[in-house]
């Protein structure tokens, strides 16, 4: 996972453990590899940015059976952290441009608030889905699902 390799130096500098779990085989999806890498790198960067020293970030990728709305198996990428989390009342705004969670603003964590809206657009342009689950003070999990490329 190239995105995990790119995030590792920043995680190490903050004293964060970054664990990448790789699937048994290649996961091939149709699309723009650079854009997909950009999306994953953005989510991993957020996980590192919003996780305090001593925390943990995990990234995993695997093929999973079809889940709604998909009719075929999908590549599922999960990025989970032990970061500051997002207040529940604010989660509906996560994908709005320039939205920043109040706890991130209070803690003066730098950012523009456009990253997740860009990621969501990239995922949608690749016929995928994205969901975010978070609890303030406990961390966040981002799940990205993309249709696997059909092989002969």
N, C-alpha and C positions, 0 to 999 in steps of 0.2 A: 504494500500500500504506500504509494508515493506520498500521499498527503500526510500519513502518519510519520514518515521519515522527515518530512519538512517541519512538522510540529515538534519533533523530539527535542531539538536544541532549546527552543523557548520553554518547553516544559522542564527540562533539566535545569535551566537557569533559575526557574522559580521554585525548584525543589518539589516538582510534581512528578509522580510516577505515571508514565504513559505506557499502556499495554495495548498491543495490537494483536488481535487473534485473526489469523489468516485461514481462509477456507481450504479444504482439501484440494480443490482444483481451481482453475481459472473461472472467473465469472465474467462472461462476455455480454455486454449490453450494446445496443446500437446507439450511436450518438457521437457528439463532439467530446473527445477524451480530455481536451484542455478545459472545456467548460465544466465537465463533471469533476475533474480534479480541483478546479477553482471552488466549486460548491463544497466539496468535502474538506478542502483546506480551510475554507471560511468557518465551517461548523467546528472543526478541530481547534482553530485559532480562538474561537469564542469559548470553547470548553476550557482551554488553557488560561485565557484571560480572566475568566470568572471563577476560577478555582484557586483558592488560597494555597500558599506554600504548605507542603506536606500532604496535599490532596492527591486524588487519583483521577485519571482520564482513561477510559477504555474505548477502543474502537474494534468492531468486529464486522465481518462480512460473510454472508453465507447465502446459498440458494435455499429458498423456502417454497413450499407448495403455494399454489394460487390462493390469494386472499383478496377479498373484495377491494377494489373493483376489477381486479385482474382475473383473467381466465386461464392464465398459464403461470408456471413457476416464475418467481421474481428473485432478483438479487436484493438482499436486504442488508443495509449498512446501519449499524447502531453505534452511536457515539454517546457515551454516558460519562457524567462527571460528578464529583463531590463538591461542586461549586456552591455559589451563593443562592442559586435557584431564582425563580421568578415569582413574584406575588401572584396568587391565584386570580385575583380580580383584574390583573393586567394582562393575563395570558392571551385574551382574545385580540389584543393589539400587536402581538409579536411580529406579524408579517407586514405591518404598516411601515411605510418608509419614514425614517427618522424617529421611530418610536424607541425610547430607552426606558427600561424598567426603573422604577423609583429607587430601588435599593442600589442599583448600579450608579445612578446619579448621586445619591447620598454618599456612596463610597468613593466618588470621583474616579471611577474606572472609565478610562478613555474609550471613545467610540463615536460613530456617527449615526448608528441606528438604521443603516441601510443593508447590512449584511444578510439578514434572514430573508428580506424581501427579494434580494438578488438570488439567493439560494433557491427559494421557492419557485422563482421564475425559471431558473435553469432546470430544476427537477420537472416542472410542468412541461417545459419544452421537450423533455425526453420521455413524455408520457408516464411520468412517475408520480408518486405521492410522497408527502412529507408530514410527519406529525411530531409534536413536541409535548413531552410530559415533564412537569417540573413541580418541585415543592421548595418553597422559600427555605433557605438554610440547610437543605438536604441535597440539592443538585438537580441536574437536568438530563433527560434522555431525548435524543433526536433520532428518529427512525426514518430512513429514506428507502423507498422501494422503487426499483426500476425493472421493467420487463426484461427478462433474459433474451438474448439474441437467439433466434431460432437457428439451429444447425441442421445440416443435412444428415 
